[in-house]
Amino acid sequence: MSEAHLKELLAELHQELSETENLSDEQVAELRAAMEEIDDALRRSGRRSGGLEETFREVASRLEQSHPRLTHAVGRVADALAQIGI
């Protein structure tokens, strides 16, 4: 898994987020903050161990019942984070 692939997944997640209805402001803010952390880590070209993958997995578990498509997109990002070590 490359950082380029992670960026593609983040773009897909941004798209899915913009198309998802009935998300609370808190849920949207939580996802956007986590995505910004990833963007910052990628810009710094640094690896950050743990944390971000865990954050995405927690978000996915909270969205699982109400937003399955968004949960899938979040899970794919979490998998990519684990594979590249961010």
Z-matrix of the N, CA and C atoms (Angstrom, degrees):
N
C 1 1.458
C 2 1.525 1 107.62
N 3 1.298 2 116.02 1 131.37
C 4 1.462 3 120.86 2 -178.51
C 5 1.529 4 110.44 3 -107.51
N 6 1.320 5 114.52 4 165.10
C 7 1.454 6 119.04 5 175.44
C 8 1.525 7 110.68 6 -63.92
N 9 1.330 8 116.97 7 -31.89
C 10 1.470 9 120.36 8 177.98
C 11 1.522 10 110.39 9 -62.96
N 12 1.323 11 116.50 10 -40.65
C 13 1.465 12 120.15 11 178.68
C 14 1.537 13 109.97 12 -66.41
N 15 1.323 14 116.28 13 -39.50
C 16 1.464 15 120.10 14 176.87
C 17 1.524 16 109.95 15 -60.26
N 18 1.318 17 117.53 16 -42.30
C 19 1.464 18 121.10 17 178.57
C 20 1.526 19 111.03 18 -62.10
N 21 1.333 20 117.07 19 -38.37
C 22 1.468 21 120.53 20 176.37
C 23 1.523 22 110.49 21 -63.15
N 24 1.330 23 116.22 22 -43.62
C 25 1.461 24 120.17 23 179.08
C 26 1.522 25 111.56 24 -64.19
N 27 1.324 26 116.58 25 -37.95
C 28 1.463 27 119.77 26 176.72
C 29 1.519 28 111.40 27 -64.54
N 30 1.329 29 116.96 28 -39.21
C 31 1.463 30 120.60 29 176.77
C 32 1.524 31 110.39 30 -62.79
N 33 1.327 32 116.60 31 -41.48
C 34 1.463 33 120.59 32 177.41
C 35 1.523 34 110.54 33 -63.92
N 36 1.328 35 116.43 34 -40.09
C 37 1.459 36 119.99 35 178.68
C 38 1.526 37 110.95 36 -65.83
N 39 1.317 38 117.91 37 -41.61
C 40 1.471 39 121.11 38 175.52
C 41 1.528 40 109.80 39 -57.10
N 42 1.320 41 117.21 40 -44.79
C 43 1.466 42 121.79 41 179.49
C 44 1.523 43 110.87 42 -63.13
N 45 1.319 44 116.06 43 -47.66
C 46 1.464 45 120.67 44 179.98
C 47 1.529 46 110.30 45 -61.31
N 48 1.308 47 117.04 46 -40.83
C 49 1.458 48 121.24 47 179.19
C 50 1.526 49 111.02 48 -62.48
N 51 1.324 50 116.94 49 -40.37
C 52 1.460 51 119.95 50 -179.51
C 53 1.536 52 111.97 51 -69.75
N 54 1.325 53 117.19 52 -22.96
C 55 1.464 54 121.30 53 -179.23
C 56 1.522 55 113.52 54 -95.10
N 57 1.320 56 117.61 55 -9.17
C 58 1.456 57 121.61 56 -175.96
C 59 1.520 58 110.16 57 -86.54
N 60 1.311 59 114.43 58 129.84
C 61 1.459 60 120.49 59 179.05
C 62 1.520 61 109.68 60 -99.53
N 63 1.302 62 115.34 61 163.92
C 64 1.452 63 123.59 62 173.62
C 65 1.527 64 114.63 63 65.36
N 66 1.312 65 117.03 64 30.00
C 67 1.460 66 120.09 65 171.44
C 68 1.514 67 107.73 66 -92.49
N 69 1.317 68 116.22 67 140.50
C 70 1.460 69 118.80 68 176.96
C 71 1.527 70 109.26 69 -72.91
N 72 1.300 71 115.92 70 159.78
C 73 1.463 72 120.43 71 176.65
C 74 1.520 73 110.28 72 -58.39
N 75 1.324 74 115.85 73 -36.82
C 76 1.468 75 121.01 74 179.32
C 77 1.532 76 111.37 75 -64.27
N 78 1.324 77 117.25 76 -42.98
C 79 1.466 78 120.95 77 178.92
C 80 1.527 79 110.85 78 -63.80
N 81 1.311 80 116.53 79 -44.49
C 82 1.462 81 120.83 80 179.31
C 83 1.530 82 109.81 81 -62.63
N 84 1.313 83 117.28 82 -45.63
C 85 1.463 84 121.24 83 -179.42
C 86 1.522 85 111.04 84 -62.42
N 87 1.326 86 117.04 85 -40.82
C 88 1.458 87 121.54 86 179.56
C 89 1.530 88 111.13 87 -62.47
N 90 1.319 89 116.65 88 -45.73
C 91 1.467 90 120.51 89 179.09
C 92 1.519 91 111.45 90 -65.78
N 93 1.305 92 117.05 91 -44.84
C 94 1.471 93 120.02 92 -179.81
C 95 1.533 94 111.30 93 -62.71
N 96 1.316 95 117.43 94 -40.45
C 97 1.466 96 120.57 95 179.09
C 98 1.528 97 110.65 96 -63.88
N 99 1.319 98 117.06 97 -42.21
C 100 1.457 99 120.27 98 178.95
C 101 1.524 100 111.11 99 -65.38
N 102 1.326 101 117.06 100 -39.86
C 103 1.466 102 120.28 101 178.54
C 104 1.532 103 110.86 102 -66.25
N 105 1.322 104 116.57 103 -36.61
C 106 1.470 105 119.99 104 177.59
C 107 1.524 106 111.11 105 -65.50
N 108 1.342 107 116.74 106 -36.86
C 109 1.459 108 119.90 107 177.06
C 110 1.524 109 110.93 108 -61.80
N 111 1.324 110 116.43 109 -40.75
C 112 1.464 111 120.44 110 178.39
C 113 1.521 112 109.72 111 -65.37
N 114 1.327 113 116.73 112 -46.45
C 115 1.467 114 120.31 113 178.63
C 116 1.522 115 110.65 114 -56.74
N 117 1.341 116 116.64 115 -43.62
C 118 1.471 117 120.56 116 179.05
C 119 1.524 118 110.97 117 -62.37
N 120 1.321 119 117.30 118 -44.08
C 121 1.466 120 121.17 119 179.96
C 122 1.529 121 110.68 120 -62.83
N 123 1.313 122 116.88 121 -39.32
C 124 1.465 123 120.39 122 179.58
C 125 1.527 124 111.01 123 -69.20
N 126 1.319 125 116.99 124 -38.96
C 127 1.470 126 120.37 125 178.34
C 128 1.526 127 111.08 126 -64.25
N 129 1.313 128 116.80 127 -36.36
C 130 1.460 129 120.79 128 179.58
C 131 1.525 130 111.46 129 -78.25
N 132 1.309 131 116.50 130 -7.68
C 133 1.466 132 122.67 131 -176.89
C 134 1.519 133 111.44 132 54.53
N 135 1.286 134 115.16 133 25.85
C 136 1.459 135 118.89 134 178.56
C 137 1.511 136 110.51 135 -106.49
N 138 1.279 137 114.77 136 154.07
C 139 1.457 138 120.71 137 176.29
C 140 1.522 139 107.97 138 -97.97
N 141 1.276 140 115.09 139 137.28
C 142 1.454 141 120.01 140 177.23
C 143 1.516 142 106.47 141 -119.36
N 144 1.290 143 117.87 142 118.64
C 145 1.463 144 119.66 143 -175.99
C 146 1.522 145 110.18 144 -79.44
N 147 1.316 146 114.96 145 132.54
C 148 1.449 147 121.71 146 176.17
C 149 1.512 148 113.42 147 63.85
N 150 1.297 149 115.22 148 -174.96
C 151 1.450 150 120.41 149 174.81
C 152 1.510 151 114.95 150 84.23
N 153 1.307 152 117.21 151 -66.27
C 154 1.463 153 119.66 152 -175.56
C 155 1.523 154 111.61 153 -69.34
N 156 1.305 155 116.89 154 -43.87
C 157 1.479 156 119.08 155 177.83
C 158 1.521 157 109.16 156 -59.77
N 159 1.318 158 116.12 157 -46.27
C 160 1.454 159 121.35 158 -179.72
C 161 1.525 160 111.18 159 -60.09
N 162 1.320 161 116.51 160 -42.19
C 163 1.461 162 121.44 161 178.50
C 164 1.524 163 110.33 162 -59.11
N 165 1.320 164 116.63 163 -46.38
C 166 1.462 165 119.99 164 -179.19
C 167 1.523 166 111.64 165 -65.84
N 168 1.310 167 117.66 166 -37.91
C 169 1.472 168 120.28 167 178.31
C 170 1.540 169 110.91 168 -65.28
N 171 1.327 170 116.99 169 -37.97
C 172 1.460 171 120.44 170 177.33
C 173 1.527 172 111.12 171 -65.77
N 174 1.318 173 116.48 172 -42.97
C 175 1.462 174 120.77 173 177.40
C 176 1.531 175 109.58 174 -60.88
N 177 1.321 176 116.43 175 -45.01
C 178 1.470 177 120.66 176 -179.43
C 179 1.522 178 110.78 177 -59.44
N 180 1.316 179 117.06 178 -41.92
C 181 1.467 180 118.88 179 -178.35
C 182 1.519 181 111.82 180 -65.83
N 183 1.330 182 117.14 181 -32.68
C 184 1.469 183 120.02 182 179.07
C 185 1.533 184 112.01 183 -75.74
N 186 1.309 185 117.62 184 -24.54
C 187 1.470 186 120.99 185 -178.35
C 188 1.526 187 113.17 186 -95.55
N 189 1.308 188 116.52 187 -8.84
C 190 1.459 189 121.49 188 -169.39
C 191 1.525 190 114.57 189 -51.78
N 192 1.312 191 117.86 190 -48.39
C 193 1.464 192 120.43 191 -176.60
C 194 1.526 193 113.25 192 -74.91
N 195 1.319 194 116.68 193 -39.51
C 196 1.459 195 119.59 194 -172.81
C 197 1.527 196 114.43 195 -89.31
N 198 1.323 197 118.10 196 -25.29
C 199 1.465 198 121.07 197 -174.85
C 200 1.533 199 110.44 198 -141.76
N 201 1.325 200 117.48 199 72.17
C 202 1.471 201 120.10 200 -174.91
C 203 1.534 202 114.15 201 -61.44
N 204 1.311 203 119.19 202 -36.70
C 205 1.480 204 119.93 203 179.97
C 206 1.516 205 110.83 204 -66.81
N 207 1.311 206 116.15 205 -43.11
C 208 1.459 207 120.35 206 178.18
C 209 1.530 208 109.98 207 -65.53
N 210 1.322 209 116.65 208 -38.55
C 211 1.464 210 121.24 209 177.75
C 212 1.522 211 110.60 210 -59.03
N 213 1.307 212 116.47 211 -41.65
C 214 1.468 213 120.66 212 178.99
C 215 1.527 214 110.65 213 -62.32
N 216 1.315 215 117.35 214 -44.87
C 217 1.467 216 121.43 215 179.97
C 218 1.527 217 110.81 216 -63.85
N 219 1.328 218 116.82 217 -41.86
C 220 1.465 219 120.97 218 178.36
C 221 1.522 220 110.24 219 -64.30
N 222 1.318 221 116.86 220 -41.34
C 223 1.468 222 121.37 221 178.94
C 224 1.516 223 112.39 222 -62.87
N 225 1.318 224 116.83 223 -38.65
C 226 1.468 225 119.93 224 178.47
C 227 1.519 226 111.03 225 -64.44
N 228 1.333 227 116.88 226 -38.92
C 229 1.466 228 120.30 227 176.74
C 230 1.528 229 109.66 228 -64.91
N 231 1.330 230 117.29 229 -43.27
C 232 1.467 231 120.43 230 178.79
C 233 1.522 232 111.08 231 -60.19
N 234 1.317 233 117.25 232 -42.13
C 235 1.474 234 121.05 233 177.04
C 236 1.522 235 111.04 234 -60.90
N 237 1.333 236 116.53 235 -43.21
C 238 1.472 237 120.63 236 179.90
C 239 1.520 238 110.49 237 -64.29
N 240 1.332 239 117.06 238 -41.23
C 241 1.462 240 120.73 239 178.20
C 242 1.523 241 111.19 240 -59.34
N 243 1.315 242 115.49 241 -43.11
C 244 1.463 243 120.16 242 179.58
C 245 1.536 244 110.42 243 -63.30
N 246 1.306 245 116.26 244 -40.90
C 247 1.464 246 119.94 245 -175.82
C 248 1.520 247 113.03 246 -70.45
N 249 1.333 248 117.95 247 -31.81
C 250 1.454 249 118.08 248 -179.25
C 251 1.523 250 113.03 249 -101.88
N 252 1.320 251 116.38 250 -0.94
C 253 1.454 252 120.28 251 172.60
C 254 1.500 253 116.95 252 82.25
N 255 1.299 254 117.31 253 27.90
C 256 1.472 255 120.05 254 176.61
C 257 1.509 256 108.13 255 -100.51
